[in-house]
């Protein structure tokens, strides 16, 4: 059988993960992105691979669970083939509980998790004192600790994927000929262009601002407090993010809103007081109208494919997205959940 040519437009998390899965299965992959690898939201700082709460179960949560459980093997394979460390660690997560009602709800969710998470991860209520200084402020003295949450280093992970594709015979180019089947993984600008072409909103961009602190907590659980992700990385930094801005003038500049994020993070987690801010970052994440990833046949070209809309969950969904898209493109086998198909946003 002839080796299929596949061109992927976009070198972010979805585009590169799909390209990696295709290349592993023998496809000749070409990734085109005029801005280079990880130039958009996939080149951010935070890298929180956090699950939805274990309740009100649906296809999106089940898909995400499968992806998070696949992640350790997926990123190890990327590491082994590329020779680059994507910064993956299933480090778990701590969240404060504000009042007794929250404690009761968290314990019920823990019971749900024992079934819904198939015994492969825990969601439990623990005393904040178990974690000493590495604990968010909690009015009840209790925290949720889940063992499903993981972290990734976004920039390292995207560059590792790109290197893995090249190691498998593919190529990453700024420009070039579009060959064979096409996968559109063009991020928020792609969603805006698609909305304009269809004459209705099917997705847009949401700006996020994040900061990187010089603080060593390499293998500690990440934290979620006051709607903020606080994620320790292996290189002795802690990432904090992020804002969610529907309206913005400049997609890649930071402002007072990031200062507010840093202040809120320190209030929730005082041990960060005095840590040096070593980087400020801003970027725009693609959000489909359905709020789920948009996967499947392209709505304007049924011979092409789309993998977009990984708003806040792109890296967490990437292993499973890569699998189902490779099945669809190479074998014609459609395992994309109904709510993820482009029609769900049309």
N, C-alpha and C positions, 0 to 999 in steps of 0.2 A: 504494500500500500504506500502511496506517495506521502511524503512528509508534508503536512499542511502548513501553509504560510498564514500567520496571523499577525495583524498589526494592532497594537494597543495604543490608543491616544490618551496619554496622561500617565505620569510617573509618580503617582501618589500611592497610598496604601492599597486601595482596591486594584488599580491598574497593575501594579507590580506583583501583588499577591496572585491575581489571576494569571499574569504572565508566567510566574514561577510554576504554578500548577500545570499550565499548558506545556511549558518547556519540559517538565519532568515526564510528561506523557508523550514526548517525542515531537511536539510541534516546533516549528521554526518561528521563534517569537521576535518581533521587532517592536520596541516601545519608543514612541515619538513624544517628546515634550520640549517645546521651545525654551522653557524656563529651567529645565534640568530636573534631576531627581529631588524629591522632597521640597520643591520650591513653594508649595502651597501649605495648606493646613497640616499635611502629613509631616512637615518639617518643624513641628511645634516642640514644646518642652515637656508636656505633662505626662502623657502615656498611661492613663488610668484605664485598665481593662476591668471594668466593674459591672457586675450583673444587675439586672432588674430585681426588684424584691420578689421573693417566692410566694406570690399570691396572684389571684385573677389570671391564671395561666392561659397563654395563647400561643399562636404559632411563632410570633416574634420572640417571645421569651424562650420557647423551646429551641429555636434556631440559635439564639445567642448562647444558651447553655451548651449545646453541642459544640459551638465554636470555641467557647472558653475551655471546654474539656479537651478539645483537639490542640489547643494552643502550645502546650509544652512540647509535644512531638513536632508540630509544624515549625516552631522557631528553632528547635534543635537541628532539624534538617536544614533549615536556611543557614544556620551557623556552620554546620559541617560542610556544606557545599560551597559557601562563600568564603569561609575562613574569617568572617567578621561577626562579632558578638552583637546581636540585636538588643541586648539588655533585658531579656525576658526573665521574670521571676514571679512565681505564684506566691506572693508575699502576704496575702490577706489584707483585711481592711478593718479599721476601727471607726465607729460612729457613736457620738454621744446620744443619750436618751434624756429628753428634756423634762419629763414628768412621769408619774406612775402609769398614766394611760399609755404612753409611748413604750414603757417597759412591758406592759401586758401585751400590746400589739406585737412587739419584737419577739416575745416568747411564742406567740401563736405562729408567727412567721418561721420561727425555728422549727416548729413541728411540721409546717408545710414543707420546709426545705428538706427535711429528712426523707420525704417522699419524692417531691418534685425534682430534687437534685440527685436523685438516684443513688443516694448514699455515697456520693463521690466528693461531697463538700459539706461543711457545717455552717450553720447560722446560729449563734448562741449569744446569750446575755452574760456578760462577765463584769466583775468589779473593775472600775477604772484603776484602782490601786495595783492591779496585776501588771500594769504597764508603766508604773512610775511616772517619770517626766514625759515619756513618750505616749501621751494620752491627751485627747482633746478635753477641754473643760466640759464637765457634765453635771448638771444641776442635781441629778438623782444619784450620782456616784456610780452609775452603770453605763456600759457601752455595749453596742453590738459588735461582735467579732465574727466575720465570715472568712472562710478559708478558700473561697472560689476566686476572689478578686486577685488580679495579677497586675504587673506593670510591664511596660515596654519602653525602650528609649526611642522615641519616634524617628529621629534623624538616623540613628544607627540602624534601626530596623529597616527603613526604606532603602538605605544604601546597601545593607546586607542583601536584601531582596534583589536589588539591581545587579550586584556582583554575582549572586547565585544564578540569575537568568543568563548572564554572560558566560559563566562557567559551564552552563548547559547548552551553549552554542547560540544563544540569543544575542541581541544587541540593543543598546540604549542610545538613541540619537536625538539631537535637538531638532533635526529636520531630515526628511527623506521621503522616498516613495512609499505610498501606502500599498501594501501587498496583501493579497488574499482576503480572508475574513477580517472584519474590523470590530474592535471593542471600544466603545466610547466610555472612558473613565476620566472625564474632563472637569470634575469638580464643580464648584459653585457657578463658575462662568458658563459651564456647559448647561447647567440647569436654567440659568437665565436665558441663554440663547434658545434653548428648547421651548421655554415659555413664550418667547417672542415669536418663534416659528409657528407655534400652535395657537397663538392668540389668547392664551389663558395661563394663569399661574399654575405651574406644576412643580415648582421648587425655586429656591433662592439661596442666598448666602447669609450666614449669621456670623458676625465677627466675634472673635474671642481674643482676649489679652491675657498673657500669663507671664510669670516671673520665675527666674532660677536663682536659688540662694546657695551660698557656699556653706553647707551644713552636712556633716557626716552622720548618716543613719542608714547605711547601705542596705541591710537586709530587713529593716524594720517594717511592720505593716504600714500601708498607706492609710491616710486619714480622710474622712469625709465629714466636714462640719460647716455649717452656715452656707450650704450649697457650694462649697469649695472642695476641690481635690488637692490633697497635699501628698506628693509622691516622692519618696526617697529613691535615688538612683545609685547604681553601683560605683559611680565615679566621684562620690562624696558631695553630691548636690541634692537639693530638694526642690522640686518644681511645684508651683502653686498656680492653680487656674480654675476657672477662668470666667471672664465676662460672657454674656450672651446678648449681642447687640444686633437687633433687627435693622436698625438704620445707622448708617455710618457714611462718612465722607472719604476717609482714607483707609483702605483695607489693611495696611501694614504698619501703621503708626500707633504708638501707645500714648496714653494721656492720664488724666487724673483718675479715671475709672480703675486703672491698674493700681495706682497708689491706694485706692480704697480696698481693692482685693487683698493687697499685702497687709494692710492694717487689720482687716477682718481676720485674716489667717493668723496673725500674731495674737489677736484677742482670743481666738478659739484655741490657740496652741502656743502658750507663752514661751516655751523652750526655744522658739525661733527668734525671740527678741534679740536684736543685735547682730543677727546673721547678715552678711554682706549680700546685697543684690548684685549678681554678676551678669545677668542678662534680662532684658525686657523684650517681649515678643508679642506680635499681633499677627493674626491671619484670619482668613474667612473659611468657614466650614460649610459644606454643601448639605442643605436640608431639603429633602423632598416633601411635597405637600402632605403625603401620607405619614411622614415622620419615620418611615421605615426605609431601608435601603431600596433602591430601584434597580432591579435585576431582571434580565431577560432580553427579548427581542427589542430592538430600538423602535420607538413608536413612529418614526419617520422613514425608517428603512428596515424592512423585515428581513433583509439579508444580513444586517449588522446587529450588534448587541450593545447593551448598555449595562454598566456597573457603576452606580453613582449613589449619592445621598447618604453616605455613612456619617451622618451628623452625630458627633460625640462618641460614636461606637465603631468607627471605621476599623481601628486596629483589633478591637475585640471581635468583630464580625469577620475579619479578613480570612482566617483559615477556612471557615465554612463557605463564605462567599466564593473563594477560590475553587473549592471543590465542586459546588453546584454549577458554577459557570463553566468549568472545564467539562463537566458531564454534558451540559447543554450544547456547548460549541463543538466538541469533538464527537459526541455520541448521539446527539439529538435527544438525550434523556432529560426531561424537565422535572427537576426536584425543587424548583423555586416555589416557596410558599405563595399562595394567592395574594396575600397582602403586600408582597414584595414586588409583584409584577408591575411594569410601568402603568398598566391600566388602572391600578389603584390610585394613581395620582392624576389621572386624566379627567 
